[in-house]
Amino acid sequence: MTHPIALITGASRGLGRHMALHLSRRGIHIIGTYRSGAAQALALKQQIEAQGGKATMLALDITDTASFQAFSEAVTRTLLTDFGRERFDFLVNNAGNGLFSNFIDATEEQFGSLVATHLQGPVFLTQRLLPLMQDGGRILNVSSGFVRFTLPGYSLYAAVKAAVEVLTRYMAVELGSRQIRVNAIVPGAIATDFGGGVVRDNQDVNAFVARGIALGRVGLPDDIGAAVAAILSDDMAWANGTTFDISGGQLL
């Protein structure tokens, strides 16, 4: 039996970790990336293997486009040696960071960091990895609820994520000849370590955010992991060029 393979950037922690776990439970092998959390990446690999899956973790700095050629060569070797394959099936552009800065105070350095992490990196990493993707595969980009609703301090972050949603539609059109589906997800507010973990760890903030969500609670990482596994499944094979809001109905 040939198992599909998913490559998830930023898999060692947060949403990426839960995406990897849920995909693994569906029989999908994982190539995950991490920037500095080698111990977390190893722990994820061990957890996936404990539940009967298979995973390999590779170091990657999504902002270092000069390293992408070497990374693609590492992926090629990993596919052959660890999985006996020449191609992988799913790419999840998940790696990212948050930035809180009012528009009037934002610096060029902050803006450049957001573009490098959330737009430039995924663009050129995907470009580099496309020759290693199976025809008929799927790409999933990660956007943000801040594209749809506003909160002071997230203007630059939201603007870059809005570009990701537009890019998703164009990618879907341009990669259609290879039958590669390209979609995006909008997680909404999730209880993770994002932004210093304030939504997860501060009860007042958690309660405030929950009041704006139709289902009455803040999202959990497993909510996103399960949704990603569903979107990448064959049941959603006709979805293409769209953005899925997975927020529990936040600020509708």
C-alpha positions as CSV (number, residue, x, y, z in Angstrom):
1,M,0.0,0.0,0.0
2,T,1.3,3.4,-1.0
3,H,0.7,6.1,1.7
4,P,0.3,9.7,0.6
5,I,2.9,12.1,1.9
6,A,2.3,15.6,3.3
7,L,5.0,18.2,3.7
8,I,4.0,20.7,6.5
9,T,6.1,23.7,7.2
10,G,6.3,24.8,10.8
11,A,5.2,21.3,12.0
12,S,7.0,21.2,15.3
13,R,4.5,23.3,17.2
14,G,1.1,25.0,17.3
15,L,-1.3,24.3,14.4
16,G,1.3,22.6,12.3
17,R,1.8,19.9,15.0
18,H,-1.9,19.1,15.2
19,M,-2.2,19.1,11.4
20,A,0.6,16.5,11.3
21,L,-1.1,14.3,14.0
22,H,-4.5,14.3,12.3
23,L,-3.1,13.6,8.9
24,S,-1.0,10.8,10.3
25,R,-4.1,9.2,11.9
26,R,-5.6,9.1,8.4
27,G,-2.6,7.1,7.1
28,I,-0.6,10.0,5.6
29,H,3.1,10.0,6.1
30,I,4.6,13.3,7.2
31,I,7.6,15.4,6.3
32,G,7.6,18.3,8.8
33,T,9.8,21.3,9.1
34,Y,11.1,23.2,12.1
35,R,13.3,26.3,12.4
36,S,14.7,26.1,15.9
37,G,12.6,23.6,17.8
38,A,14.5,20.4,17.1
39,A,13.5,18.8,20.4
40,Q,9.8,19.6,19.6
41,A,10.2,18.2,16.1
42,L,11.7,15.0,17.5
43,A,8.9,14.7,20.0
44,L,6.3,15.0,17.2
45,K,8.1,12.4,15.2
46,Q,8.0,10.0,18.1
47,Q,4.4,10.7,18.8
48,I,3.4,10.0,15.2
49,E,5.4,6.8,15.2
50,A,3.8,5.8,18.5
51,Q,0.4,6.0,16.8
52,G,1.6,3.8,13.9
53,G,2.5,6.6,11.5
54,K,5.8,7.6,9.8
55,A,7.5,11.0,9.9
56,T,10.7,12.8,9.1
57,M,11.6,16.2,10.4
58,L,13.8,18.7,8.4
59,A,15.2,22.0,9.4
60,L,14.0,25.0,7.4
61,D,14.0,28.8,7.8
62,I,11.1,29.9,5.7
63,T,12.6,33.4,5.4
64,D,15.9,32.1,3.9
65,T,15.1,31.7,0.3
66,A,18.8,31.0,-0.5
67,S,18.5,27.7,1.4
68,F,15.5,26.4,-0.6
69,Q,17.6,24.6,-3.2
70,A,19.5,22.7,-0.5
71,F,16.2,22.0,1.2
72,S,14.6,20.6,-1.9
73,E,17.6,18.3,-2.3
74,A,17.1,17.2,1.3
75,V,13.4,16.5,0.5
76,T,14.4,14.5,-2.6
77,R,16.8,12.3,-0.5
78,T,14.2,11.9,2.3
79,L,11.5,10.8,-0.1
80,L,13.8,8.1,-1.5
81,T,15.5,6.9,1.6
82,D,12.7,7.2,4.2
83,F,9.6,6.6,2.1
84,G,10.7,4.9,-1.1
85,R,9.1,7.6,-3.2
86,E,10.1,10.3,-5.7
87,R,7.1,12.6,-5.2
88,F,5.0,13.8,-2.3
89,D,1.3,14.6,-2.4
90,F,0.3,17.5,-0.1
91,L,2.1,20.8,0.7
92,V,0.8,22.8,3.7
93,N,2.3,26.3,3.9
94,N,1.8,26.8,7.6
95,A,5.0,28.2,9.0
96,G,4.5,31.8,10.3
97,N,4.8,34.3,13.1
98,G,2.7,37.0,14.6
99,L,3.3,40.7,14.9
100,F,1.4,43.3,16.8
101,S,2.1,46.8,15.8
102,N,-0.2,49.8,15.2
103,F,0.1,51.0,11.6
104,I,1.5,54.4,12.5
105,D,4.3,52.8,14.5
106,A,5.2,49.9,12.1
107,T,8.7,49.8,10.7
108,E,10.1,48.6,7.4
109,E,11.9,45.9,9.2
110,Q,8.6,44.6,10.7
111,F,6.9,44.7,7.3
112,G,9.8,43.0,5.6
113,S,9.8,40.2,8.2
114,L,6.1,39.6,7.6
115,V,6.4,39.5,3.9
116,A,9.4,37.2,4.0
117,T,7.7,34.8,6.4
118,H,4.1,34.7,5.1
119,L,4.4,35.6,1.4
120,Q,7.9,35.5,-0.1
121,G,9.0,32.3,1.6
122,P,5.9,30.3,0.7
123,V,5.9,31.6,-2.9
124,F,9.5,30.6,-3.6
125,L,9.4,27.4,-1.5
126,T,6.3,26.2,-3.3
127,Q,7.9,27.1,-6.6
128,R,11.0,25.1,-5.7
129,L,9.1,22.1,-4.5
130,L,6.6,21.8,-7.3
131,P,8.8,19.5,-9.4
132,L,8.7,17.1,-6.4
133,M,4.9,17.2,-6.1
134,Q,2.7,14.5,-7.5
135,D,0.3,15.6,-10.3
136,G,-3.2,15.6,-8.7
137,G,-1.7,16.7,-5.4
138,R,-2.9,19.5,-3.1
139,I,-1.5,22.7,-1.7
140,L,-3.0,24.4,1.4
141,N,-2.1,27.9,2.4
142,V,-2.8,29.4,5.8
143,S,-4.5,32.8,6.0
144,S,-5.9,34.7,9.0
145,G,-9.3,35.9,10.3
146,F,-7.8,39.4,10.4
147,V,-8.3,39.5,6.6
148,R,-12.1,39.4,7.2
149,F,-12.4,41.4,10.5
150,T,-10.2,44.1,12.0
151,L,-8.4,44.5,15.2
152,P,-6.0,47.4,15.7
153,G,-2.4,46.3,15.7
154,Y,-2.7,43.7,13.0
155,S,-2.9,45.8,9.8
156,L,0.4,44.7,8.2
157,Y,-0.1,41.0,9.2
158,A,-3.6,41.1,7.7
159,A,-2.5,42.8,4.5
160,V,0.1,40.1,3.9
161,K,-2.4,37.3,4.7
162,A,-4.8,38.9,2.2
163,A,-2.2,38.6,-0.4
164,V,-1.9,34.9,0.4
165,E,-5.6,34.5,-0.3
166,V,-5.3,36.2,-3.7
167,L,-2.2,34.1,-4.5
168,T,-4.2,31.0,-3.6
169,R,-6.7,31.6,-6.4
170,Y,-4.1,32.4,-9.0
171,M,-2.1,29.3,-8.0
172,A,-5.3,27.2,-8.4
173,V,-5.7,28.5,-12.0
174,E,-2.1,28.1,-13.0
175,L,-1.6,24.7,-11.5
176,G,-4.9,23.3,-12.8
177,S,-3.2,21.7,-15.8
178,R,-1.4,19.4,-13.3
179,Q,-4.7,18.8,-11.5
180,I,-3.1,20.3,-8.3
181,R,-5.8,21.8,-6.1
182,V,-4.9,24.9,-4.1
183,N,-6.9,26.2,-1.2
184,A,-6.5,28.3,1.9
185,I,-7.8,28.1,5.4
186,V,-8.7,30.9,7.9
187,P,-8.2,29.5,11.4
188,G,-9.7,32.4,13.4
189,A,-8.7,32.7,17.1
190,I,-7.1,29.5,18.3
191,A,-5.7,28.7,21.8
192,T,-2.1,28.2,20.9
193,D,1.3,29.9,21.7
194,F,0.6,32.4,18.8
195,G,1.2,36.0,19.9
196,G,2.8,34.8,23.2
197,G,-0.1,32.5,23.9
198,V,-2.4,35.3,25.1
199,V,-5.7,33.7,23.8
200,R,-4.7,30.4,25.4
201,D,-3.3,31.5,28.7
202,N,-5.1,34.7,29.6
203,Q,-8.6,33.8,30.8
204,D,-10.0,37.3,30.4
205,V,-8.7,37.5,26.8
206,N,-10.0,34.0,26.1
207,A,-13.5,34.9,27.4
208,F,-13.6,38.2,25.5
209,V,-12.7,36.5,22.2
210,A,-15.2,33.6,22.9
211,R,-18.0,36.1,23.2
212,G,-17.4,37.1,19.5
213,I,-17.6,33.5,18.3
214,A,-21.0,32.1,17.4
215,L,-20.2,28.7,18.9
216,G,-19.3,30.3,22.2
217,R,-15.7,29.2,22.7
218,V,-12.2,29.8,21.3
219,G,-11.0,27.3,18.8
220,L,-8.5,24.5,19.7
221,P,-5.6,23.3,17.7
222,D,-7.4,20.0,17.1
223,D,-10.2,21.9,15.5
224,I,-7.8,23.1,12.8
225,G,-5.9,19.8,12.5
226,A,-9.1,17.8,11.9
227,A,-10.3,20.4,9.3
228,V,-7.0,20.3,7.4
229,A,-7.2,16.5,7.3
230,A,-10.7,16.8,5.9
231,I,-9.8,19.4,3.3
232,L,-6.9,17.4,2.0
233,S,-9.0,14.2,1.8
234,D,-10.6,12.9,-1.4
235,D,-14.0,14.0,0.0
236,M,-12.9,17.6,-0.7
237,A,-11.2,16.9,-4.1
238,W,-13.6,19.2,-6.0
239,A,-12.7,22.2,-3.8
240,N,-10.2,24.4,-5.5
241,G,-9.2,28.1,-5.3
242,T,-11.3,28.7,-2.3
243,T,-10.7,29.9,1.3
244,F,-12.2,27.9,4.2
245,D,-13.2,29.9,7.3
246,I,-12.6,27.6,10.3
247,S,-13.3,30.0,13.1
248,G,-16.5,28.7,14.7
249,G,-18.3,31.8,13.3
250,Q,-16.0,34.5,14.7
251,L,-17.3,38.1,14.4
252,L,-20.0,37.3,11.9
